[in-house]
Amino acid sequence: MNNSIIISILKGEASTEQKQQFFENCKKDQALKDEYLRLKNLWVLAQNSPPEFQEKHLDELWTQIDKQKGKEKQKLWFVLARYAAVVAIAFGIFNIIHKISIDNNPITVQNFDCPPGSINNIRLNDGSTIKLNSDTKIELKQFKNGNVIASLKGEAYFNVIHNEKRSFIVDTDGYQIRDLGTIFNIKARPASNHIVATLIDGAIDILNKDGDLLKVMSPDEQCIINRSNGSVSISQITDKSNTDWVDGKLVFVAADITQVVEKLHNKFGTDIQVVPSDLWSDFQLTATFTNESLVQILDIMGYLNEVKYQIDQGQQVNNQVHIKLYKN
C-alpha cells in the first residue's frame, strides 16, 4: 500500500483538497482507514512518549511505512524531528492521544444518573446526544483542548457528531471506545463480565487498557470484551434486539429466562426472582412488546411457555414490588 499521502498528511504537507479526497477514500476502503489509523497512532506515540521510548515507536513507524523501500532510518528520524513541533501545534487532529494524561485537568465535569425503570436523554453543546438506559451512570469530562471522556457504568446509546479537532472517548473499566463519526451502543454493566460495543453507523475504534489499538469497527459489527482475560471477539450483527430499548421496545429472539429477566428489570425497574427448576433449560421466548404492561407481558409468557408468577406486594426491594417466576 502506498503510504506517501498518509505521511504527507501527518507531516502537514497535504493540501485541503488532498486531505478531503483521502478521507473520502477511507470511507470506501476499510484497509486504507486501518492503515491510516495504525500510522497515526504510531506517530502520536512517538511525539507523546518519553525520550527513552521515542526511538522505539519511530522504529515501529518506520517498519510500517517503508517495508519495501529499504531507506535509511536516520533520514526518517530527521524528517520526523523536523516536523514534530509543527504537527503538534498546527494539526490538533494528530494530537489525539490514546489516554489523556491525568495531569490534564478537565474544565467541566458532569454526572448523570438514570434510575432503574427509566431512560434519560442527554444533549451536548455540539448537538451530540446520549441516551442512558435503566440503572446507568455516566460522567462527562471536557478538557481545555475540546476532548471529551465519558466514563460509563451501565448502558448508553451514543450519537456523536464527529469533530476532527477533538476526540470523544467512552471509557469503561479502562477500555476505551473512540468516536470516528458515529452512532453506537455500549453495554458495560458492573455485574457483567463483558463489555459489548455495537456499531450502528460510522466507525469507532477499540483501545485496550494500555492504549493499544485493538480493532477499527465497521457498521453492523459487535465487539465483546472479556473483562477477566482481556479477550476480544468481533462478529456481524444478525440480531438487532440488543438496541431495542432505544425505541422503548422489548424484543426477544429465542431468549432464555436470564435474558428475559434482565430486560424486564431494566424496562420496569422491578425485582424479579426466578425460582430454580430444571424446566427453565427448555425456556425460550420470541416476542416483541411495545406498550404492554409488565403484568400483560407475564401473562403472555405464561400462555406461551407455561410460566406462572407471584407478585408479593408486601416484600419490596428498593421500593419496587417483588415478583417470583415459576416454571411448571
Contacts in CASP RR format, 6 or more apart in sequence:
PFRMAT RR
TARGET T0000
AUTHOR 0000-0000-0000
METHOD contacts of the structure
MODEL  1
MNNSIIISILKGEASTEQKQQFFENCKKDQALKDEYLRLKNLWVLAQNSP
PEFQEKHLDELWTQIDKQKGKEKQKLWFVLARYAAVVAIAFGIFNIIHKI
SIDNNPITVQNFDCPPGSINNIRLNDGSTIKLNSDTKIELKQFKNGNVIA
SLKGEAYFNVIHNEKRSFIVDTDGYQIRDLGTIFNIKARPASNHIVATLI
DGAIDILNKDGDLLKVMSPDEQCIINRSNGSVSISQITDKSNTDWVDGKL
VFVAADITQVVEKLHNKFGTDIQVVPSDLWSDFQLTATFTNESLVQILDI
MGYLNEVKYQIDQGQQVNNQVHIKLYKN
1 31 0 8 1.000
1 32 0 8 1.000
1 35 0 8 1.000
3 35 0 8 1.000
3 39 0 8 1.000
3 64 0 8 1.000
3 65 0 8 1.000
5 14 0 8 1.000
5 18 0 8 1.000
5 22 0 8 1.000
6 22 0 8 1.000
6 35 0 8 1.000
6 36 0 8 1.000
6 39 0 8 1.000
6 40 0 8 1.000
7 39 0 8 1.000
7 65 0 8 1.000
8 14 0 8 1.000
8 18 0 8 1.000
9 18 0 8 1.000
9 19 0 8 1.000
9 22 0 8 1.000
10 39 0 8 1.000
10 40 0 8 1.000
10 43 0 8 1.000
10 83 0 8 1.000
10 87 0 8 1.000
10 94 0 8 1.000
11 79 0 8 1.000
11 83 0 8 1.000
11 86 0 8 1.000
11 87 0 8 1.000
12 83 0 8 1.000
12 86 0 8 1.000
12 87 0 8 1.000
12 90 0 8 1.000
12 91 0 8 1.000
14 22 0 8 1.000
22 36 0 8 1.000
25 32 0 8 1.000
26 32 0 8 1.000
26 33 0 8 1.000
26 36 0 8 1.000
27 33 0 8 1.000
30 216 0 8 1.000
30 218 0 8 1.000
33 203 0 8 1.000
33 216 0 8 1.000
34 216 0 8 1.000
35 64 0 8 1.000
37 205 0 8 1.000
37 213 0 8 1.000
37 216 0 8 1.000
38 64 0 8 1.000
38 213 0 8 1.000
39 61 0 8 1.000
39 64 0 8 1.000
39 65 0 8 1.000
40 94 0 8 1.000
41 98 0 8 1.000
41 213 0 8 1.000
42 57 0 8 1.000
42 58 0 8 1.000
42 60 0 8 1.000
42 61 0 8 1.000
42 64 0 8 1.000
43 61 0 8 1.000
43 80 0 8 1.000
43 87 0 8 1.000
43 94 0 8 1.000
44 94 0 8 1.000
44 95 0 8 1.000
44 96 0 8 1.000
44 97 0 8 1.000
44 98 0 8 1.000
45 53 0 8 1.000
45 57 0 8 1.000
45 98 0 8 1.000
46 54 0 8 1.000
46 57 0 8 1.000
46 58 0 8 1.000
46 61 0 8 1.000
46 80 0 8 1.000
46 84 0 8 1.000
47 54 0 8 1.000
47 84 0 8 1.000
47 87 0 8 1.000
47 88 0 8 1.000
47 95 0 8 1.000
48 95 0 8 1.000
48 97 0 8 1.000
49 56 0 8 1.000
49 57 0 8 1.000
55 77 0 8 1.000
58 73 0 8 1.000
58 76 0 8 1.000
58 77 0 8 1.000
58 80 0 8 1.000
59 73 0 8 1.000
61 76 0 8 1.000
61 80 0 8 1.000
62 73 0 8 1.000
62 76 0 8 1.000
65 76 0 8 1.000
66 76 0 8 1.000
87 94 0 8 1.000
87 95 0 8 1.000
88 95 0 8 1.000
92 145 0 8 1.000
92 165 0 8 1.000
93 164 0 8 1.000
93 165 0 8 1.000
95 145 0 8 1.000
96 147 0 8 1.000
96 166 0 8 1.000
96 167 0 8 1.000
96 178 0 8 1.000
98 176 0 8 1.000
98 207 0 8 1.000
98 211 0 8 1.000
98 212 0 8 1.000
98 213 0 8 1.000
99 176 0 8 1.000
99 211 0 8 1.000
100 143 0 8 1.000
100 147 0 8 1.000
100 149 0 8 1.000
100 169 0 8 1.000
104 143 0 8 1.000
104 144 0 8 1.000
104 145 0 8 1.000
105 143 0 8 1.000
106 141 0 8 1.000
106 142 0 8 1.000
106 143 0 8 1.000
106 149 0 8 1.000
107 142 0 8 1.000
107 143 0 8 1.000
107 144 0 8 1.000
108 140 0 8 1.000
108 141 0 8 1.000
108 142 0 8 1.000
109 139 0 8 1.000
109 140 0 8 1.000
109 141 0 8 1.000
110 139 0 8 1.000
110 140 0 8 1.000
111 137 0 8 1.000
111 138 0 8 1.000
111 139 0 8 1.000
111 140 0 8 1.000
112 120 0 8 1.000
112 122 0 8 1.000
112 132 0 8 1.000
112 137 0 8 1.000
112 138 0 8 1.000
112 139 0 8 1.000
112 140 0 8 1.000
113 136 0 8 1.000
113 137 0 8 1.000
114 120 0 8 1.000
114 132 0 8 1.000
114 133 0 8 1.000
114 134 0 8 1.000
114 135 0 8 1.000
114 136 0 8 1.000
114 137 0 8 1.000
115 134 0 8 1.000
115 135 0 8 1.000
116 134 0 8 1.000
116 135 0 8 1.000
116 265 0 8 1.000
116 266 0 8 1.000
116 269 0 8 1.000
116 318 0 8 1.000
116 320 0 8 1.000
117 134 0 8 1.000
117 135 0 8 1.000
117 266 0 8 1.000
117 267 0 8 1.000
117 268 0 8 1.000
117 269 0 8 1.000
118 134 0 8 1.000
119 131 0 8 1.000
119 132 0 8 1.000
119 133 0 8 1.000
119 134 0 8 1.000
119 245 0 8 1.000
119 248 0 8 1.000
120 131 0 8 1.000
120 132 0 8 1.000
120 136 0 8 1.000
121 129 0 8 1.000
121 130 0 8 1.000
121 131 0 8 1.000
121 132 0 8 1.000
122 129 0 8 1.000
122 130 0 8 1.000
122 131 0 8 1.000
122 132 0 8 1.000
122 138 0 8 1.000
122 140 0 8 1.000
123 129 0 8 1.000
124 130 0 8 1.000
124 140 0 8 1.000
124 148 0 8 1.000
126 161 0 8 1.000
126 163 0 8 1.000
127 161 0 8 1.000
128 158 0 8 1.000
128 159 0 8 1.000
128 160 0 8 1.000
128 161 0 8 1.000
128 168 0 8 1.000
129 158 0 8 1.000
129 159 0 8 1.000
130 138 0 8 1.000
130 150 0 8 1.000
130 156 0 8 1.000
130 157 0 8 1.000
130 158 0 8 1.000
130 159 0 8 1.000
131 156 0 8 1.000
131 157 0 8 1.000
131 246 0 8 1.000
132 138 0 8 1.000
132 155 0 8 1.000
132 156 0 8 1.000
133 154 0 8 1.000
133 155 0 8 1.000
133 156 0 8 1.000
133 157 0 8 1.000
133 245 0 8 1.000
133 266 0 8 1.000
134 155 0 8 1.000
134 245 0 8 1.000
134 265 0 8 1.000
134 266 0 8 1.000
134 267 0 8 1.000
134 269 0 8 1.000
135 154 0 8 1.000
135 189 0 8 1.000
135 266 0 8 1.000
135 269 0 8 1.000
136 152 0 8 1.000
136 153 0 8 1.000
136 154 0 8 1.000
136 155 0 8 1.000
136 156 0 8 1.000
137 152 0 8 1.000
137 153 0 8 1.000
137 154 0 8 1.000
138 150 0 8 1.000
138 151 0 8 1.000
138 152 0 8 1.000
138 153 0 8 1.000
138 156 0 8 1.000
139 150 0 8 1.000
139 151 0 8 1.000
140 148 0 8 1.000
140 149 0 8 1.000
140 150 0 8 1.000
141 148 0 8 1.000
141 149 0 8 1.000
141 150 0 8 1.000
141 151 0 8 1.000
142 148 0 8 1.000
143 149 0 8 1.000
145 166 0 8 1.000
146 165 0 8 1.000
146 166 0 8 1.000
147 166 0 8 1.000
147 167 0 8 1.000
147 168 0 8 1.000
147 169 0 8 1.000
148 166 0 8 1.000
148 167 0 8 1.000
148 168 0 8 1.000
148 169 0 8 1.000
149 169 0 8 1.000
149 170 0 8 1.000
149 171 0 8 1.000
150 156 0 8 1.000
150 158 0 8 1.000
150 168 0 8 1.000
150 169 0 8 1.000
150 170 0 8 1.000
150 171 0 8 1.000
151 171 0 8 1.000
151 172 0 8 1.000
152 170 0 8 1.000
152 171 0 8 1.000
152 172 0 8 1.000
152 186 0 8 1.000
152 188 0 8 1.000
153 172 0 8 1.000
153 188 0 8 1.000
153 189 0 8 1.000
153 190 0 8 1.000
154 187 0 8 1.000
154 188 0 8 1.000
154 189 0 8 1.000
154 190 0 8 1.000
155 185 0 8 1.000
155 186 0 8 1.000
155 187 0 8 1.000
155 188 0 8 1.000
155 189 0 8 1.000
155 245 0 8 1.000
155 266 0 8 1.000
156 170 0 8 1.000
156 185 0 8 1.000
156 186 0 8 1.000
157 183 0 8 1.000
157 184 0 8 1.000
157 185 0 8 1.000
157 243 0 8 1.000
157 246 0 8 1.000
158 170 0 8 1.000
158 179 0 8 1.000
158 182 0 8 1.000
158 183 0 8 1.000
158 184 0 8 1.000
158 185 0 8 1.000
158 186 0 8 1.000
159 182 0 8 1.000
159 183 0 8 1.000
160 168 0 8 1.000
160 179 0 8 1.000
160 181 0 8 1.000
160 182 0 8 1.000
160 183 0 8 1.000
160 184 0 8 1.000
161 181 0 8 1.000
162 168 0 8 1.000
162 179 0 8 1.000
162 180 0 8 1.000
162 181 0 8 1.000
162 182 0 8 1.000
167 178 0 8 1.000
167 179 0 8 1.000
168 178 0 8 1.000
168 179 0 8 1.000
169 176 0 8 1.000
169 177 0 8 1.000
169 178 0 8 1.000
169 179 0 8 1.000
170 176 0 8 1.000
170 177 0 8 1.000
170 178 0 8 1.000
170 179 0 8 1.000
170 186 0 8 1.000
172 186 0 8 1.000
172 188 0 8 1.000
172 195 0 8 1.000
173 188 0 8 1.000
173 195 0 8 1.000
173 227 0 8 1.000
174 209 0 8 1.000
175 195 0 8 1.000
175 206 0 8 1.000
175 207 0 8 1.000
175 208 0 8 1.000
175 209 0 8 1.000
175 225 0 8 1.000
176 206 0 8 1.000
176 207 0 8 1.000
176 211 0 8 1.000
177 184 0 8 1.000
177 186 0 8 1.000
177 197 0 8 1.000
177 204 0 8 1.000
177 205 0 8 1.000
177 206 0 8 1.000
177 207 0 8 1.000
178 204 0 8 1.000
178 205 0 8 1.000
178 206 0 8 1.000
178 207 0 8 1.000
179 204 0 8 1.000
180 202 0 8 1.000
180 203 0 8 1.000
180 204 0 8 1.000
180 205 0 8 1.000
180 216 0 8 1.000
181 202 0 8 1.000
181 203 0 8 1.000
181 204 0 8 1.000
182 199 0 8 1.000
182 201 0 8 1.000
182 202 0 8 1.000
182 203 0 8 1.000
182 204 0 8 1.000
183 199 0 8 1.000
183 200 0 8 1.000
183 201 0 8 1.000
183 202 0 8 1.000
184 197 0 8 1.000
184 198 0 8 1.000
184 199 0 8 1.000
184 200 0 8 1.000
184 204 0 8 1.000
185 196 0 8 1.000
185 197 0 8 1.000
185 198 0 8 1.000
185 200 0 8 1.000
185 242 0 8 1.000
185 243 0 8 1.000
185 246 0 8 1.000
186 195 0 8 1.000
186 196 0 8 1.000
186 197 0 8 1.000
186 198 0 8 1.000
187 195 0 8 1.000
187 196 0 8 1.000
187 197 0 8 1.000
187 198 0 8 1.000
187 242 0 8 1.000
188 195 0 8 1.000
188 196 0 8 1.000
192 227 0 8 1.000
193 226 0 8 1.000
193 227 0 8 1.000
193 228 0 8 1.000
194 224 0 8 1.000
194 225 0 8 1.000
194 226 0 8 1.000
194 227 0 8 1.000
195 224 0 8 1.000
195 225 0 8 1.000
195 227 0 8 1.000
196 222 0 8 1.000
196 223 0 8 1.000
196 224 0 8 1.000
196 225 0 8 1.000
196 242 0 8 1.000
197 204 0 8 1.000
197 206 0 8 1.000
197 217 0 8 1.000
197 222 0 8 1.000
197 223 0 8 1.000
197 225 0 8 1.000
198 221 0 8 1.000
198 222 0 8 1.000
198 223 0 8 1.000
198 237 0 8 1.000
198 242 0 8 1.000
198 243 0 8 1.000
199 217 0 8 1.000
199 218 0 8 1.000
199 219 0 8 1.000
199 220 0 8 1.000
199 221 0 8 1.000
199 222 0 8 1.000
199 223 0 8 1.000
200 219 0 8 1.000
200 220 0 8 1.000
200 243 0 8 1.000
201 219 0 8 1.000
202 218 0 8 1.000
202 219 0 8 1.000
203 216 0 8 1.000
203 217 0 8 1.000
203 218 0 8 1.000
203 219 0 8 1.000
204 216 0 8 1.000
204 217 0 8 1.000
205 213 0 8 1.000
205 214 0 8 1.000
205 215 0 8 1.000
205 216 0 8 1.000
205 217 0 8 1.000
206 213 0 8 1.000
206 214 0 8 1.000
206 215 0 8 1.000
206 216 0 8 1.000
206 217 0 8 1.000
206 223 0 8 1.000
206 225 0 8 1.000
206 232 0 8 1.000
207 213 0 8 1.000
207 214 0 8 1.000
208 214 0 8 1.000
208 230 0 8 1.000
214 232 0 8 1.000
215 223 0 8 1.000
215 232 0 8 1.000
215 234 0 8 1.000
217 223 0 8 1.000
217 234 0 8 1.000
220 236 0 8 1.000
220 237 0 8 1.000
221 234 0 8 1.000
221 235 0 8 1.000
221 236 0 8 1.000
221 237 0 8 1.000
222 234 0 8 1.000
222 235 0 8 1.000
222 236 0 8 1.000
222 237 0 8 1.000
222 242 0 8 1.000
223 232 0 8 1.000
223 233 0 8 1.000
223 234 0 8 1.000
224 232 0 8 1.000
224 233 0 8 1.000
224 235 0 8 1.000
225 231 0 8 1.000
225 232 0 8 1.000
226 232 0 8 1.000
239 253 0 8 1.000
241 251 0 8 1.000
241 252 0 8 1.000
241 253 0 8 1.000
244 250 0 8 1.000
244 251 0 8 1.000
244 288 0 8 1.000
245 263 0 8 1.000
245 266 0 8 1.000
245 267 0 8 1.000
248 267 0 8 1.000
248 290 0 8 1.000
249 288 0 8 1.000
249 289 0 8 1.000
249 290 0 8 1.000
250 263 0 8 1.000
250 264 0 8 1.000
250 267 0 8 1.000
250 287 0 8 1.000
250 288 0 8 1.000
250 289 0 8 1.000
250 290 0 8 1.000
250 297 0 8 1.000
251 287 0 8 1.000
251 288 0 8 1.000
251 289 0 8 1.000
252 259 0 8 1.000
252 260 0 8 1.000
252 263 0 8 1.000
252 285 0 8 1.000
252 286 0 8 1.000
252 287 0 8 1.000
252 288 0 8 1.000
253 286 0 8 1.000
254 284 0 8 1.000
254 285 0 8 1.000
254 286 0 8 1.000
255 263 0 8 1.000
255 284 0 8 1.000
255 285 0 8 1.000
255 286 0 8 1.000
256 280 0 8 1.000
256 283 0 8 1.000
256 284 0 8 1.000
257 274 0 8 1.000
257 280 0 8 1.000
257 283 0 8 1.000
257 325 0 8 1.000
257 327 0 8 1.000
258 274 0 8 1.000
260 285 0 8 1.000
260 301 0 8 1.000
261 272 0 8 1.000
261 274 0 8 1.000
261 325 0 8 1.000
264 270 0 8 1.000
264 272 0 8 1.000
264 294 0 8 1.000
264 297 0 8 1.000
265 271 0 8 1.000
265 272 0 8 1.000
267 294 0 8 1.000
268 294 0 8 1.000
269 320 0 8 1.000
270 294 0 8 1.000
270 320 0 8 1.000
270 321 0 8 1.000
270 323 0 8 1.000
271 316 0 8 1.000
271 317 0 8 1.000
271 318 0 8 1.000
271 320 0 8 1.000
271 321 0 8 1.000
271 322 0 8 1.000
271 323 0 8 1.000
272 323 0 8 1.000
272 324 0 8 1.000
272 325 0 8 1.000
273 322 0 8 1.000
273 323 0 8 1.000
273 324 0 8 1.000
273 325 0 8 1.000
274 280 0 8 1.000
274 324 0 8 1.000
274 325 0 8 1.000
275 324 0 8 1.000
275 325 0 8 1.000
275 326 0 8 1.000
275 327 0 8 1.000
277 326 0 8 1.000
277 327 0 8 1.000
279 327 0 8 1.000
279 328 0 8 1.000
280 327 0 8 1.000
283 305 0 8 1.000
283 307 0 8 1.000
283 327 0 8 1.000
284 305 0 8 1.000
285 301 0 8 1.000
285 304 0 8 1.000
285 305 0 8 1.000
287 300 0 8 1.000
287 304 0 8 1.000
289 297 0 8 1.000
289 300 0 8 1.000
292 300 0 8 1.000
294 323 0 8 1.000
298 307 0 8 1.000
298 309 0 8 1.000
298 323 0 8 1.000
298 325 0 8 1.000
301 307 0 8 1.000
302 308 0 8 1.000
302 309 0 8 1.000
305 327 0 8 1.000
306 327 0 8 1.000
306 328 0 8 1.000
307 325 0 8 1.000
307 326 0 8 1.000
307 327 0 8 1.000
308 325 0 8 1.000
308 326 0 8 1.000
308 327 0 8 1.000
308 328 0 8 1.000
309 323 0 8 1.000
309 324 0 8 1.000
309 325 0 8 1.000
309 326 0 8 1.000
310 323 0 8 1.000
310 324 0 8 1.000
310 326 0 8 1.000
311 321 0 8 1.000
311 322 0 8 1.000
311 323 0 8 1.000
312 321 0 8 1.000
312 322 0 8 1.000
312 323 0 8 1.000
312 324 0 8 1.000
313 321 0 8 1.000
314 321 0 8 1.000
314 322 0 8 1.000
315 322 0 8 1.000
316 322 0 8 1.000
END
